Amino acid sequence: MVARGEIARFWSLESLHLVSSDGGTEPSALVDDNGSEEDFSYEDLCQASPRYLQPGGEQLAINELISDGNVVCAEALWDHVTMDDQELGFKAGDVIQVLEASNKDWWWGRSEDKEAWFPASFVRLRVNQEELSENSSSTPSEEQDEEASQSRHRHCENKQQMRTNVIREIMDTERVYIKHLRDICEGYIRQCRKHTGMFTVAQLATIFGNIEDIYKFQRKFLKDLEKQYNKEEPHLSEIGSCFLQNQEGFAIYSEYCNNHPGACLELANLMKQGKYRHFFEACRLLQQMIDIAIDGFLLTPVQKICKYPLQLAELLKYTTQEHGDYSNIKAAYEAMKNVACLINERKRKLESIDKIARWQVSIVGWEGLDILDRSSELIHSGELTKITKQGKSQQRTFFLFDHQLVSCKKDLLRRDMLYYKGRLDMDEMELVDLGDGRDKDCNLSVKNAFKLVSRTTDEVYLFCAKKQEDKARWLQACADERRRVQEDKEMGMEISENQKKLAMLSAQKAGHGKSKGYNRCPVAPPHQGLHPIHQRHITMPTSVPQQQVFGLAEPKRKSSLFWHTFNRLTPFRK
């Protein structure tokens, strides 16, 4: 497994760009033309007078800037939701003033009126930094006001230089990325294919996926960028069309990202044997690659596809509406954001299907098709009273997934045990909100009620919630379920049959390994509380744990009383 610090260091080599105090740029001292690491000292780094460094760079240099009185600001790349008062919560796009950065993983900063710790991997120090953001709620002195005003004035005058900086960063990182892909294909894959006694064709396909196709595509993409790059006046470069013309080509990243968890597992199994560890290290040295393990290199495509929207967003910020590339950059930003969002959504689905499979195995008396045959996420769950045609009331626990609503009954003695009672096909149902009073269909007086009516059979299913707010949540959840289904259809969102089968087999194997007398039902899979596609943030950080390649790289923290209480209150707990 590649340590978080190593991944951050790798990306600092890939993307470090120094900005001098006068707005000009200086070449990075960390990467040579071939993308290899050169020797440098802390003094060399400081002499370059960088205003801002990428996360994972030299923390001492950042602290030196802060101690000299410079205001260092970072922009949040992803939402950071926390229940801990000692941590700083923020949303993607928020500006955080960095006050102390000695620790490579956790920095101390200020957002709005609060100072606290926050994960360094969740923010990005911009290529071009203004002084303290206007959105910052800290109260500046008159001297700071004047200084900020002068800084904004310089910012307007140097906007062309700022766009130049971003363009150069895009070009430089693209060239270095191509080198890393070439190193993987020529340094690892080519050597592995020579050793048929160590690797099967299937193993290589699992470990490397379609990275050779990505390498071929990225070479063409870089050629397109080079044609549009204006070396004499980089700020005039019009590269937006390159992203738009290759938009469909970026879809190949989805296959790679979906395959990556299996690649990590296969690689981890091989690395248990010393001969494979020595072999991969020999490949790295022979190819003269930087000191990053193979799993770190294989992570780069996952990170790269999520970095494009961030780079285009920054480029758009410094592209005026009068610029010839403005409309294309704006369209390219939306296009690449959608590509990353699609991959992110598939990641969420892959994470949830294992939990859903384990949940189904825990249900007593399950009948019919597996839940994964049609569904891949839990949207809402809770208790409702179901009113039958005969006017009888039945207390049931309902689980609303995409495409279906599952009904379960709690055991009278063991309240953590659920029995399967049926399901409804939500694709065939029409939701009807009912006012308090007598319902004509059932001829009953109801409160906090709604019903589902079958479009094919006209059969009516009546439900009552305990409180008005519970009913409101169910109505919203049903609307969300329909929206999710439509979005998945538009995005071509599908989980392969093989992945579904593997999830069920794994869940059944885990379930059979437990004693019946002590087999408690697991907590329901988490609700996928997502916003509509156009409102969602990309949530893949720059480094992620190897065992869950798509899991958020949020640092470990102490257990919270909130979650302990939450688990006790779930429908499965007594």
CORUR-V496501 format. One record per backbone hydrogen bond with DSSP energy under -1.0 kcal/mol. CO is the residue of the C=O (numbers start at 1). NH is the residue of the N-H. E is the energy in kcal/mol with one decimal. If there is no record, write none. Layout:
BEGIN
[[CO,NH,E] [CO,NH,E]]
END
This chain:
BEGIN
[[3,7,-2.1] [4,8,-2.6] [5,9,-2.3] [6,10,-2.5] [7,11,-2.3] [8,12,-1.8] [9,13,-1.7] [10,14,-1.6] [11,15,-2.1] [12,16,-1.7] [18,26,-1.5] [19,51,-1.8] [20,23,-1.9] [24,20,-2.6] [30,38,-1.1] [32,35,-1.9] [36,32,-1.9] [41,45,-2.0] [42,46,-2.2] [43,47,-2.4] [46,49,-2.0] [54,57,-1.8] [58,62,-1.5] [59,63,-2.6] [60,64,-2.0] [61,65,-1.8] [62,66,-2.1] [63,67,-2.8] [64,68,-1.5] [65,70,-2.2] [66,69,-1.7] [72,98,-2.9] [74,96,-3.2] [75,124,-2.3] [76,93,-2.8] [80,90,-1.5] [84,87,-1.8] [86,117,-2.0] [90,80,-2.9] [91,94,-2.3] [94,76,-2.9] [96,74,-3.0] [97,110,-2.2] [100,108,-2.8] [105,120,-2.9] [107,118,-2.3] [108,99,-2.7] [108,100,-1.8] [109,116,-2.0] [110,97,-2.4] [111,114,-2.1] [114,111,-2.3] [116,109,-2.4] [117,88,-3.3] [118,107,-2.6] [119,122,-1.7] [120,123,-1.4] [122,77,-2.7] [122,78,-1.1] [124,75,-2.9] [133,136,-1.4] [141,145,-2.4] [142,146,-2.4] [143,147,-2.3] [144,148,-2.9] [145,149,-2.4] [146,150,-2.4] [147,151,-2.2] [148,152,-2.5] [149,153,-2.0] [150,154,-2.6] [151,155,-2.4] [152,156,-2.0] [153,157,-2.0] [154,158,-2.1] [156,159,-1.1] [158,162,-2.4] [159,163,-2.3] [160,164,-2.1] [161,165,-2.2] [162,166,-1.8] [163,167,-2.6] [164,168,-2.7] [165,169,-2.2] [166,170,-2.5] [167,171,-2.4] [168,172,-3.1] [169,173,-2.8] [170,174,-1.7] [171,175,-2.0] [172,176,-2.2] [173,177,-2.2] [174,178,-2.0] [175,179,-1.6] [176,180,-2.0] [177,181,-2.3] [178,182,-2.5] [179,183,-2.6] [180,184,-2.1] [181,185,-2.4] [182,186,-3.2] [183,187,-2.2] [184,188,-1.2] [184,189,-2.4] [185,190,-1.6] [188,192,-2.7] [189,193,-2.2] [195,198,-1.4] [195,199,-1.8] [200,204,-2.0] [201,205,-2.1] [202,206,-2.0] [203,207,-2.6] [204,208,-2.6] [205,209,-1.2] [208,211,-1.9] [210,214,-1.8] [211,215,-2.4] [212,216,-2.1] [213,217,-2.4] [214,218,-3.0] [215,219,-1.9] [216,220,-1.5] [217,221,-2.3] [218,222,-2.7] [219,223,-1.9] [220,224,-1.9] [221,225,-2.1] [222,226,-2.8] [223,227,-1.8] [224,228,-1.3] [233,236,-2.2] [234,237,-1.9] [240,244,-1.7] [241,245,-2.8] [242,246,-1.2] [244,247,-1.0] [246,250,-1.3] [248,251,-1.5] [249,252,-1.6] [250,253,-1.8] [251,254,-1.5] [252,256,-1.3] [253,257,-2.8] [254,258,-2.4] [255,259,-1.8] [256,260,-1.4] [259,263,-1.8] [260,264,-2.5] [261,265,-1.9] [262,266,-2.5] [263,267,-2.6] [264,268,-2.4] [265,269,-1.9] [266,270,-1.8] [267,271,-2.4] [270,273,-2.0] [273,277,-1.5] [274,278,-2.5] [275,279,-1.8] [276,280,-2.5] [277,281,-1.8] [278,282,-2.3] [279,283,-2.2] [280,284,-2.0] [281,285,-2.3] [282,286,-2.5] [283,287,-2.0] [284,289,-2.4] [290,292,-2.5] [293,297,-1.4] [294,298,-2.3] [297,300,-1.2] [299,303,-1.8] [300,304,-2.9] [301,305,-2.0] [304,307,-1.0] [304,308,-1.3] [307,311,-2.3] [308,312,-2.7] [309,313,-2.2] [310,314,-1.7] [311,315,-2.3] [312,316,-2.6] [313,317,-1.4] [316,319,-1.3] [320,323,-1.5] [323,326,-1.5] [325,329,-2.8] [326,330,-2.4] [327,331,-2.2] [328,332,-2.8] [329,333,-2.5] [330,334,-1.7] [331,335,-2.4] [332,336,-2.9] [333,337,-2.0] [334,338,-2.0] [335,339,-1.9] [336,340,-2.4] [337,341,-2.3] [338,342,-2.4] [339,343,-1.9] [340,344,-2.4] [341,345,-2.6] [342,346,-2.1] [343,347,-2.0] [344,348,-2.1] [345,349,-2.3] [346,350,-2.5] [347,351,-2.1] [348,352,-2.0] [349,353,-2.1] [352,356,-2.5] [353,357,-2.4] [354,358,-2.1] [355,359,-2.1] [356,360,-2.4] [357,361,-2.1] [358,362,-1.2] [360,363,-1.4] [364,420,-2.8] [370,373,-1.4] [371,374,-1.2] [371,375,-2.3] [377,402,-1.4] [378,528,-2.2] [380,400,-3.2] [382,398,-3.0] [384,396,-2.4] [385,464,-2.2] [386,394,-2.4] [388,391,-1.7] [392,388,-2.9] [394,386,-3.1] [396,384,-2.3] [397,408,-2.4] [398,382,-2.0] [399,406,-2.7] [400,379,-3.1] [400,380,-1.5] [403,426,-1.7] [404,401,-2.7] [405,424,-2.2] [406,399,-2.5] [407,421,-2.8] [408,397,-2.8] [409,419,-2.7] [413,415,-1.0] [414,417,-1.9] [417,411,-2.3] [418,364,-2.7] [419,409,-2.3] [422,407,-3.5] [424,405,-2.2] [425,428,-1.4] [428,455,-3.0] [430,453,-2.4] [432,451,-2.5] [437,446,-3.8] [439,443,-1.7] [444,439,-3.7] [446,437,-2.7] [448,465,-2.7] [449,434,-1.5] [450,463,-2.7] [451,432,-2.7] [452,461,-2.4] [453,430,-2.0] [454,458,-1.4] [459,454,-2.7] [461,452,-2.4] [462,387,-2.3] [463,450,-2.2] [464,385,-2.8] [467,471,-1.9] [468,472,-2.2] [469,473,-1.9] [470,474,-1.9] [471,475,-2.5] [472,476,-2.3] [473,477,-2.4] [474,478,-2.4] [475,479,-1.8] [476,480,-2.6] [477,481,-2.4] [478,482,-1.7] [479,483,-2.0] [480,484,-2.9] [481,485,-2.1] [482,486,-2.0] [483,487,-2.6] [484,488,-2.9] [485,489,-1.8] [486,490,-2.3] [487,491,-2.4] [488,493,-3.0] [496,500,-1.8] [497,501,-2.5] [498,502,-2.4] [499,503,-1.9] [500,504,-2.2] [501,505,-2.7] [502,506,-2.4] [503,507,-2.1] [504,508,-2.7] [505,509,-2.4] [506,510,-2.1] [507,511,-2.3] [508,512,-2.4] [509,513,-1.0] [511,514,-1.2] [515,518,-1.2] [518,520,-1.5] [527,529,-1.4] [528,530,-2.4] [532,535,-2.2] [533,536,-1.3] [548,551,-2.0] [552,554,-1.5] [560,564,-1.7] [561,565,-2.3] [562,566,-2.5] [563,567,-2.6] [564,568,-1.4] [565,569,-1.2] [570,573,-1.8]]
END
